[in-house]
Amino acid sequence: MSKNASNTVKLTIDPKNLPPLAAQQRAELEAVAAMPDEQIDYSDAPYLPDAVWMKAAEQLPHAKKQITLRIDAEVLEFFKHTGKRYQSRMNAVLRSYVEAHKAQAK
C-alpha cells in the first residue's frame, strides 16, 4: 500500500503471487473442481460478453489526463454500482479495448 500527497491509497495485487488460501477456501475450491460443469451453479455470475476487449488490463498506467466526458446514464450507473474506483474500472475497459484493436491492426 502506498500513499501520495493527495491521500489517495493505491492497493495492488500480483496475480502471480496471491495470498495463501484458508483451509475452508481450499476445500470449497476443491469441491467445485471435482464437480462436472453441469452441476455448477453459475446463476450469480455476472454476464460477460465474448468480446476480446473485456480482458481488463492487469496494471493501470500511471500517467492520466483529466477530461470531461459525456457517458450514457445507464453505462455510468452500471459502473457506479460496481463500487469504489468505478472510474478506474471504466478506464481499464477502455484500455483493454484499445490494446485489442492495436493487436488487430498489426
C-alpha positions as CSV (number, residue, x, y, z in Angstrom):
1,M,0.0,0.0,0.0
2,S,1.3,3.4,-0.9
3,K,0.0,6.9,0.0
4,N,0.7,10.0,-2.0
5,A,0.4,13.7,-1.2
6,S,-3.3,13.8,-2.1
7,N,-4.1,11.0,0.5
8,T,-5.0,8.5,-2.3
9,V,-4.4,5.0,-1.2
10,K,-3.4,2.6,-4.0
11,L,-3.6,-1.1,-3.5
12,T,-2.1,-3.6,-5.9
13,I,-2.1,-7.4,-6.0
14,D,0.3,-9.5,-8.0
15,P,-1.8,-12.2,-9.8
16,K,1.3,-14.4,-9.9
17,N,1.9,-14.1,-6.1
18,L,-1.6,-14.4,-4.5
19,P,-2.1,-14.6,-0.7
20,P,-2.5,-18.1,0.7
21,L,-6.0,-19.7,0.9
22,A,-7.6,-20.6,4.2
23,A,-8.3,-24.3,4.7
24,Q,-12.1,-23.7,4.2
25,Q,-11.4,-21.8,0.9
26,R,-9.2,-24.5,-0.4
27,A,-11.8,-27.2,0.5
28,E,-14.6,-25.2,-1.3
29,L,-12.4,-24.8,-4.4
30,E,-11.5,-28.5,-4.5
31,A,-15.2,-29.5,-4.1
32,V,-16.2,-27.3,-7.1
33,A,-13.3,-28.5,-9.2
34,A,-14.4,-32.1,-8.6
35,M,-18.0,-31.3,-9.9
36,P,-19.0,-31.8,-13.5
37,D,-19.7,-28.4,-15.2
38,E,-23.4,-29.2,-15.5
39,Q,-23.7,-29.3,-11.7
40,I,-22.1,-25.9,-11.1
41,D,-24.5,-23.1,-10.4
42,Y,-23.5,-20.0,-12.4
43,S,-26.7,-18.0,-11.7
44,D,-24.9,-15.4,-9.6
45,A,-22.0,-14.9,-12.0
46,P,-22.2,-11.6,-13.9
47,Y,-22.8,-11.7,-17.7
48,L,-19.6,-11.3,-19.6
49,P,-19.9,-10.9,-23.4
50,D,-17.5,-12.7,-25.6
51,A,-15.8,-9.5,-26.6
52,V,-12.0,-9.7,-26.9
53,W,-11.6,-6.3,-25.2
54,M,-13.3,-7.4,-22.0
55,K,-10.0,-8.7,-20.5
56,A,-9.1,-5.8,-18.2
57,A,-5.6,-4.5,-18.1
58,E,-3.6,-6.2,-15.3
59,Q,-1.9,-3.0,-14.3
60,L,-3.2,0.5,-15.0
61,P,-0.7,3.1,-16.3
62,H,0.4,5.9,-14.0
63,A,0.1,8.9,-16.4
64,K,-3.5,10.0,-16.7
65,K,-5.2,13.1,-18.0
66,Q,-8.3,14.7,-16.6
67,I,-11.1,15.3,-19.1
68,T,-14.8,16.0,-19.2
69,L,-16.6,13.1,-20.8
70,R,-20.3,12.5,-21.5
71,I,-21.3,8.9,-20.8
72,D,-24.8,7.3,-21.2
73,A,-26.6,7.4,-17.9
74,E,-27.1,3.6,-18.0
75,V,-23.4,3.0,-18.5
76,L,-22.4,5.3,-15.7
77,E,-24.9,3.8,-13.3
78,F,-23.6,0.3,-14.1
79,F,-20.1,1.2,-13.2
80,K,-21.1,3.2,-10.1
81,H,-22.9,0.1,-8.8
82,T,-19.7,-1.9,-9.1
83,G,-18.3,0.1,-6.1
84,K,-15.5,2.4,-5.3
85,R,-12.9,3.1,-8.1
86,Y,-15.5,2.7,-10.8
87,Q,-13.7,5.3,-12.9
88,S,-10.6,3.2,-12.8
89,R,-12.6,0.2,-14.0
90,M,-14.1,2.3,-16.8
91,N,-10.5,3.2,-17.8
92,A,-9.4,-0.4,-17.6
93,V,-12.2,-1.5,-20.0
94,L,-11.3,1.3,-22.4
95,R,-7.6,0.4,-22.2
96,S,-8.3,-3.2,-23.0
97,Y,-10.4,-2.2,-26.0
98,V,-7.5,0.0,-27.3
99,E,-5.0,-2.8,-26.7
100,A,-7.2,-5.4,-28.6
101,H,-7.6,-3.0,-31.5
102,K,-3.9,-2.3,-31.6
103,A,-3.2,-6.0,-31.8
104,Q,-5.7,-6.4,-34.6
105,A,-4.2,-3.6,-36.6
106,K,-0.8,-5.3,-36.7
